[in-house]
Amino acid sequence: MEKKRLGVALCGSYCTYEKLFAALPALAEEYELVPILSDTAAETDSRFGAAAENIRRLMALTGRRVITTIAEAEPLGPKEPLDALLIAPCTGNTLAKLAHGITDSAVTMAAKAHLRNGRPLVIAFSTNDGLSGSAENIGRLLNRKQYYFVPFGQDDPTGKPCSLQADFDSLGEAVQAALDGRQLQPLLR
């Protein structure tokens, strides 16, 4: 049986990359993974690692070249459709762009191209302002058809009281639920 195609799009919340990289082998057993990086993720070295090293790791884990431009992401809609798209980590910035229809990176173009096929978009966000500035955008997307969320909670209530992060251990379960047309519950953990 042919594996379903899962786009895995990374934005700039670098502190969660290790969690995502740890989850990718299990996802690769179930799905053909198509890696996508935002401009920030593809170009920025951080204290959590160099961009070139993250790209190398993604290529090794997925066996594919990483999509990094709008032009490379556009065919994911009409010509090379995905069965599901997972944005993990999805930053508050990308949440806002999705909520308002802004397409200015490979990740947001992949989402736009993918959504036109009526297939599920799974969001695993990581944002320091989830209970402040990004809360409205989370709310906007919670009720939209095709949008599903990886369960989430506060990652550091004392040090960063407005910060929210997806439960990266639930990625596979959340993707499968979305493919089945349901939101994985409980949403808040």
C-alpha positions as CSV (number, residue, x, y, z in Angstrom):
1,M,0.0,0.0,0.0
2,E,1.3,3.4,-0.9
3,K,2.0,5.8,1.9
4,K,0.0,9.0,2.3
5,R,2.0,12.2,1.7
6,L,2.5,14.4,4.7
7,G,4.0,17.9,4.3
8,V,6.1,18.8,7.4
9,A,6.6,22.6,7.5
10,L,8.9,24.3,10.1
11,C,8.8,27.9,11.2
12,G,11.2,29.7,13.4
13,S,10.5,28.4,16.9
14,Y,13.9,26.8,17.1
15,C,13.6,25.6,20.7
16,T,11.1,22.9,19.6
17,Y,13.2,21.5,16.7
18,E,14.6,18.7,18.8
19,K,11.1,17.6,19.7
20,L,10.1,17.6,16.1
21,F,13.2,15.8,14.9
22,A,12.6,13.1,17.6
23,A,9.0,12.6,16.2
24,L,10.0,12.4,12.5
25,P,11.2,8.8,12.4
26,A,7.8,7.5,13.6
27,L,6.0,9.8,11.1
28,A,8.3,8.6,8.3
29,E,7.2,5.0,9.0
30,E,3.6,6.0,8.4
31,Y,3.9,8.7,5.7
32,E,5.9,9.9,2.8
33,L,7.3,13.2,4.4
34,V,7.7,16.3,2.3
35,P,9.9,18.9,4.2
36,I,9.1,22.6,4.0
37,L,10.9,25.5,5.7
38,S,10.0,29.1,6.1
39,D,12.6,31.7,5.0
40,T,13.5,32.3,8.7
41,A,13.9,28.6,9.4
42,A,15.9,28.0,6.3
43,E,18.3,31.0,6.8
44,T,18.7,31.6,10.5
45,D,21.4,30.2,12.8
46,S,20.3,30.2,16.4
47,R,21.6,29.0,19.8
48,F,19.6,25.8,19.1
49,G,21.5,25.1,15.9
50,A,22.7,26.2,12.5
51,A,20.1,26.4,9.6
52,A,22.3,24.3,7.3
53,E,22.5,21.6,9.9
54,N,18.7,21.6,10.3
55,I,18.3,21.3,6.6
56,R,20.7,18.4,6.5
57,R,18.9,16.6,9.3
58,L,15.5,17.1,7.6
59,M,16.9,15.7,4.3
60,A,18.3,12.7,6.1
61,L,15.1,12.0,8.0
62,T,12.8,12.5,5.0
63,G,15.0,11.4,2.1
64,R,13.9,14.5,0.2
65,R,15.2,17.9,-0.8
66,V,13.7,20.6,1.5
67,I,11.2,23.1,-0.1
68,T,12.3,26.6,0.9
69,T,10.7,29.0,-1.7
70,I,7.2,30.1,-2.6
71,A,7.7,28.8,-6.2
72,E,8.7,25.3,-4.9
73,A,5.7,25.2,-2.5
74,E,3.0,26.2,-5.0
75,P,2.8,22.9,-6.8
76,L,1.8,21.2,-3.5
77,G,-1.7,22.2,-4.4
78,P,-2.5,21.4,-8.0
79,K,0.3,19.2,-9.3
80,E,1.8,17.4,-6.2
81,P,-1.0,17.3,-3.6
82,L,-0.4,16.3,0.0
83,D,-2.9,14.2,2.0
84,A,-2.2,16.4,5.0
85,L,0.1,19.3,6.0
86,L,1.6,19.6,9.4
87,I,3.1,23.0,10.4
88,A,5.3,22.2,13.4
89,P,6.4,24.4,14.9
90,C,4.0,27.1,13.8
91,T,4.9,30.4,15.3
92,G,2.6,33.2,16.3
93,N,3.7,35.1,13.2
94,T,2.7,32.3,10.9
95,L,-0.6,31.8,12.9
96,A,-1.4,35.5,12.1
97,K,-0.6,35.0,8.4
98,L,-2.8,31.9,8.2
99,A,-5.6,33.7,10.0
100,H,-5.5,36.7,7.6
101,G,-4.7,34.9,4.3
102,I,-1.1,36.3,4.0
103,T,1.1,34.2,1.7
104,D,4.8,35.3,1.9
105,S,6.9,32.2,2.6
106,A,7.2,28.6,1.5
107,V,5.2,27.5,4.5
108,T,2.2,29.9,4.0
109,M,2.2,29.1,0.2
110,A,2.2,25.4,1.0
111,A,-0.8,26.0,3.3
112,K,-2.6,28.0,0.7
113,A,-1.9,25.5,-2.0
114,H,-2.8,22.6,0.2
115,L,-6.1,24.1,1.5
116,R,-7.4,24.6,-2.0
117,N,-7.6,20.8,-2.3
118,G,-9.9,20.5,0.8
119,R,-7.4,18.5,2.8
120,P,-6.5,18.8,6.5
121,L,-4.0,21.3,7.8
122,V,-2.6,20.4,11.2
123,I,-1.0,23.1,13.4
124,A,1.4,22.4,16.2
125,F,2.1,25.9,17.5
126,S,4.8,27.2,19.7
127,T,4.5,30.9,20.6
128,N,5.4,33.1,23.5
129,D,2.3,35.1,23.1
130,G,-0.4,32.4,22.7
131,L,-2.4,33.8,25.7
132,S,-1.9,37.4,24.6
133,G,-1.2,38.7,21.0
134,S,-1.7,35.4,19.2
135,A,-4.9,34.3,21.1
136,E,-7.2,36.0,18.7
137,N,-5.6,34.3,15.7
138,I,-5.7,30.9,17.4
139,G,-9.4,31.5,18.0
140,R,-9.9,32.5,14.3
141,L,-8.4,29.2,13.1
142,L,-10.0,26.9,15.7
143,N,-13.4,27.1,13.9
144,R,-12.2,27.0,10.3
145,K,-12.9,23.9,8.3
146,Q,-9.7,21.9,7.4
147,Y,-7.8,23.3,10.4
148,Y,-6.8,20.9,13.1
149,F,-4.6,21.5,16.2
150,V,-2.1,19.3,18.0
151,P,-3.2,19.5,21.6
152,F,-1.3,22.2,23.5
153,G,-0.7,23.8,26.9
154,Q,1.4,26.3,28.7
155,D,5.1,25.3,28.4
156,D,6.4,27.6,31.2
157,P,3.5,29.1,33.3
158,T,5.9,30.8,35.7
159,G,8.6,32.1,33.5
160,K,6.5,32.8,30.4
161,P,2.9,33.0,31.5
162,C,1.5,33.8,28.0
163,S,3.5,31.1,26.2
164,L,1.8,28.1,24.6
165,Q,3.3,25.0,23.0
166,A,1.9,22.0,21.2
167,D,2.4,18.5,22.7
168,F,4.9,17.2,20.2
169,D,4.5,13.7,21.5
170,S,1.0,13.8,20.0
171,L,1.9,14.7,16.4
172,G,1.2,11.3,14.8
173,E,-2.1,10.9,16.7
174,A,-3.2,14.5,15.7
175,V,-2.3,13.9,12.0
176,Q,-4.3,10.7,11.9
177,A,-7.3,12.3,13.6
178,A,-7.2,15.1,11.1
179,L,-7.1,12.6,8.2
180,D,-10.1,11.0,9.8
181,G,-11.8,14.5,9.9
182,R,-11.8,15.0,13.7
183,Q,-10.0,17.2,16.2
184,L,-7.9,15.2,18.6
185,Q,-9.1,15.7,22.2
186,P,-8.6,17.0,24.7
187,L,-7.3,20.0,22.9
188,L,-5.9,21.7,26.1
189,R,-3.4,19.7,28.1
